[in-house]
Amino acid sequence: MTATILSETVLPHLPSASGVEIVGTTAYVVSDDAPYLYLLDAATLAPAGQVQLFETTDFGTGRIPKATKPDLESMAAAVGPAGVAGLLLCGSGSRPNRDVGYYVALPNAEAPLGSAPPHTATQRLDLHPLYMQLRAHLAAGVVLNIEAAATTATELLLLQRSVGGGPALLFALPLAATLAQLFDPRCVVPAVARVLSFQLPVLEGYAAGFSGATFVDGQLLVTASVEATADAVADGAMLGSFVGVVNLVDQTAAFARLAWADGRAYLGKVEGLAVRRTHSPGRLELLLVTDDDLGGSTALVAEVRL
């Protein structure tokens, strides 16, 4: 397996990209310290608008401070209980104020770019009851830190980014029941169907942690990045990133270190991925988004050969 960068594009005025999904001709990018969901042309990566998720007075510097941000770290395409296609955005859960999410309905997903953003409707979700279920599966002292999400036809997959040791975890939840509870807190919180554990690659003594996920054509593609930190909240020096394929049945994963075409290892932190084009069953073109922990973001186009 190989993962080769074909191009890199700076995303100005888009701070701290943390996830990406492609729907129709639009790439939706979420930020972990901005109150907006950003829209890009999926082909050209040109800005195409933004959707306000919530009101805040803390965005004056262009980044919401760590202490108050909801830390939206993951995003997955889903169909809400009303049958409307949309995007589920989830906070990391690493602090009490991060047990929050948003559902962005996309009723006109095929509408041309630039059409009015009533194109989208946004609903705030309380993730605390669900996240308490997940915390019950963590070892003592481990902080919940959901950094990636994906959906299959029947399951919502939430991926825990472990730091400071311990395996990376994948929580599989019944999709319909979970969405029903998120939209109506009177519903019973569904039990976690499966908890899968993975050992991820290691760089300079630090284990990679899940940072992005997407489920396409029956396979779960993930990204994992490595930081020199043992803290779920504090950032560390960036050491590199990987693209992987996770087998949900065998509970195995294969990874390739992300590299430039000349073989140099990529040292940045990839935060999310989406499949932009399938050239053949084993050759994919991915759109990756990165975060430099200083407020900067880029989009990478990479070719993965499985």
C-alpha positions in Angstrom: 0.0 0.0 0.0 1.2 3.5 -0.9 -0.1 7.0 -0.2 1.5 9.7 -2.5 0.8 13.4 -2.4 0.0 14.9 -5.8 -0.6 18.5 -4.7 -1.1 20.8 -1.8 -3.4 23.9 -1.6 -3.4 26.4 1.2 -6.9 27.2 2.5 -6.7 30.8 3.5 -9.3 32.1 6.1 -10.2 28.5 7.0 -8.6 27.8 10.4 -7.7 24.4 11.8 -9.4 22.0 9.4 -10.6 18.9 11.2 -12.7 16.9 8.7 -14.0 16.8 5.2 -16.8 15.2 3.3 -17.6 15.4 -0.4 -21.3 15.6 -1.4 -22.1 16.1 -5.1 -19.7 18.8 -6.4 -19.0 20.3 -2.9 -16.4 19.5 -0.4 -17.5 20.4 3.1 -14.7 21.2 5.6 -15.3 21.5 9.4 -12.9 23.4 11.6 -12.2 22.6 15.3 -12.0 26.2 16.3 -14.4 28.1 14.0 -18.2 28.5 14.2 -18.5 27.7 10.5 -18.8 24.8 8.1 -16.8 25.8 5.0 -17.7 24.9 1.4 -15.2 24.3 -1.4 -15.6 23.4 -5.0 -14.5 19.7 -4.8 -12.7 19.9 -8.2 -10.9 23.2 -7.9 -10.8 23.7 -4.1 -12.0 27.3 -4.6 -14.0 28.7 -1.7 -17.8 28.4 -2.3 -19.3 29.8 0.9 -19.8 28.9 4.5 -22.6 28.0 6.9 -22.7 29.4 10.4 -23.1 26.5 13.0 -23.5 28.6 16.1 -23.2 32.1 17.6 -20.0 33.1 19.5 -18.2 36.2 20.6 -14.9 34.3 20.9 -14.0 34.3 17.2 -12.5 37.8 17.1 -9.0 36.6 16.6 -10.0 34.1 13.9 -9.8 31.1 16.3 -12.0 30.2 19.2 -9.8 29.6 22.3 -9.2 26.0 23.5 -11.1 26.7 26.7 -14.4 27.5 25.0 -14.4 25.9 21.6 -16.7 22.9 21.0 -13.8 21.2 19.3 -15.7 19.8 16.3 -13.2 17.1 15.2 -15.3 14.7 13.1 -17.9 14.7 10.4 -19.9 12.0 8.6 -22.6 11.9 6.0 -25.9 10.6 7.3 -29.6 10.6 6.7 -31.6 12.2 9.5 -34.8 10.7 11.0 -36.9 13.0 8.7 -35.2 11.4 5.7 -33.1 14.4 4.9 -29.5 13.9 3.8 -27.0 15.8 5.8 -23.8 15.9 7.8 -23.3 14.9 11.4 -20.6 17.0 13.1 -19.3 15.8 16.5 -17.3 17.4 19.2 -14.3 15.5 20.6 -15.7 15.0 24.1 -12.3 15.7 25.6 -13.8 18.4 27.9 -17.4 18.9 29.2 -18.1 21.7 26.7 -17.1 19.4 23.9 -20.0 17.0 24.3 -21.9 18.8 21.6 -22.6 18.2 17.9 -24.5 19.7 14.9 -26.5 18.2 12.1 -26.4 20.2 8.9 -29.2 19.2 6.5 -28.4 19.4 2.8 -31.8 19.2 1.1 -30.3 20.7 -2.1 -27.1 18.8 -2.2 -27.1 18.8 -6.0 -27.8 22.5 -6.4 -25.2 24.5 -8.1 -22.4 26.1 -6.0 -23.3 29.6 -5.0 -27.0 28.9 -4.6 -28.3 30.3 -1.4 -27.3 28.7 1.8 -30.8 28.0 3.0 -29.3 25.2 1.0 -28.5 24.2 4.6 -30.3 24.0 7.9 -28.5 23.4 11.2 -29.5 21.7 14.4 -27.5 21.6 17.7 -27.2 18.1 19.3 -26.5 17.1 22.8 -23.9 14.3 22.7 -23.4 14.0 26.4 -25.7 10.9 27.0 -24.1 9.1 24.0 -20.6 10.1 25.1 -21.2 8.8 28.6 -22.0 5.4 27.0 -18.6 5.6 25.3 -16.7 6.6 28.4 -17.9 3.5 30.1 -15.7 1.5 27.7 -12.5 3.4 28.4 -9.8 2.3 30.8 -9.4 4.3 34.0 -7.8 7.7 33.4 -8.3 7.6 29.6 -10.0 10.7 28.2 -12.6 10.4 25.6 -11.3 12.0 22.4 -13.4 11.3 19.3 -11.5 12.5 16.3 -13.1 10.7 13.3 -16.5 9.4 12.3 -18.0 7.5 9.4 -21.3 5.8 8.6 -22.1 2.4 7.0 -25.6 1.4 5.9 -26.4 0.3 9.5 -23.7 1.7 11.9 -22.3 4.9 13.1 -18.5 4.5 13.6 -16.8 6.8 16.1 -13.0 6.6 16.4 -11.2 7.4 19.6 -7.8 9.0 19.2 -5.7 7.6 22.1 -2.7 9.5 23.4 -0.2 8.6 26.0 -0.4 4.8 25.3 -3.2 2.4 25.0 -4.9 1.1 21.8 -6.9 3.1 19.4 -10.6 2.3 19.7 -13.5 2.2 17.2 -17.0 2.3 18.6 -19.7 0.9 16.4 -23.2 2.1 17.2 -26.6 1.3 15.6 -27.0 4.1 13.1 -30.8 4.6 13.1 -31.2 4.3 16.9 -28.3 6.6 17.6 -29.6 9.3 15.2 -33.1 9.0 16.7 -31.7 9.6 20.2 -29.6 12.6 19.1 -32.6 14.2 17.5 -35.0 13.3 20.4 -33.4 13.1 23.8 -36.5 11.3 25.1 -35.3 8.2 23.2 -33.2 5.6 24.9 -29.5 5.9 24.3 -28.5 2.9 22.3 -25.9 0.4 23.6 -22.6 0.3 21.8 -22.8 -2.6 19.4 -19.0 -3.3 19.2 -15.8 -1.9 20.5 -12.8 -2.7 18.2 -9.2 -2.1 19.3 -6.3 -1.4 17.0 -2.5 -0.9 17.3 -1.5 2.0 15.0 1.9 2.8 13.6 4.6 4.4 15.8 7.0 7.3 15.0 9.8 8.3 17.3 8.2 6.4 20.2 4.8 8.1 19.7 1.8 6.0 18.5 -0.4 7.4 15.7 -4.0 8.3 16.6 -7.0 8.1 14.4 -7.8 11.5 12.8 -10.2 10.9 10.0 -12.5 8.3 8.4 -14.8 7.6 5.5 -16.7 4.4 4.5 -16.7 3.9 0.7 -17.5 0.9 -1.4 -17.6 -1.4 1.6 -14.3 -0.4 3.1 -13.3 1.9 5.9 -10.5 4.3 5.0 -8.8 6.2 7.8 -6.1 8.7 8.5 -3.9 8.6 11.5 -1.4 11.3 12.6 1.4 11.4 15.1 2.1 14.2 17.6 4.8 14.2 20.3 2.3 14.6 23.1 0.6 12.4 25.8 -2.2 14.9 26.4 -5.6 14.7 24.8 -6.0 18.5 24.8 -2.4 19.9 24.4 -0.8 19.9 21.0 2.7 18.4 20.3 5.3 18.6 17.6 3.9 17.0 14.4 5.8 13.9 13.2 3.8 12.6 10.2 0.6 11.0 9.0 -0.7 7.7 7.6 -3.5 6.6 5.4 -5.0 3.2 6.2 -7.7 0.6 5.5 -9.5 -1.0 8.4 -11.1 -4.4 8.1 -14.1 -4.3 10.5 -14.6 -8.0 10.3 -11.1 -9.3 11.0 -10.3 -6.3 13.2 -7.1 -5.6 11.3 -5.7 -2.5 9.6 -3.0 -1.8 7.0 -1.3 1.6 6.8 1.0 3.5 4.4 2.9 6.6 5.5 1.9 9.7 3.6 4.8 10.9 1.4 5.6 13.3 -1.4 6.2 12.0 -4.9 10.0 12.1 -4.4 9.7 9.8 -1.4 10.1 12.4 1.4 7.8 11.7 4.3 5.1 14.2 4.9 5.5 15.7 8.4 2.2 17.5 8.8 -1.0 16.5 10.6 -3.8 15.1 8.4 -7.2 15.6 10.0 -9.7 14.1 7.6 -10.2 12.5 4.2 -12.8 11.9 1.5 -12.6 10.0 -1.7 -12.5 12.4 -4.6 -12.2 9.9 -7.5 -11.9 6.1 -7.9 -9.5 5.3 -10.8 -9.8 1.5 -10.2 -10.8 -0.7 -7.3 -7.3 -0.5 -5.9 -6.4 3.1 -6.9 -8.1 6.0 -5.3 -7.7 9.8 -5.4 -8.2 11.3 -1.9 -8.9 14.8 -0.7 -7.1 15.2 2.7 -7.3 18.3 5.0 -4.6 19.3 7.4 -4.2 21.4 10.5 -0.8 23.0 11.6 -2.0 23.7 15.1 -1.4 27.4 14.5 -4.6 28.1 12.7 -3.4 27.2 9.2 -5.0 24.6 6.9 -4.2 23.0 3.6 -5.9 20.5 1.3 -3.8 17.6 -0.1 -4.7 15.6 -3.1 -3.2 12.2 -2.8 -3.2 8.9 -4.7 -3.6 5.7 -2.7 -2.8 2.3 -4.1 -4.2 -0.5 -1.9 
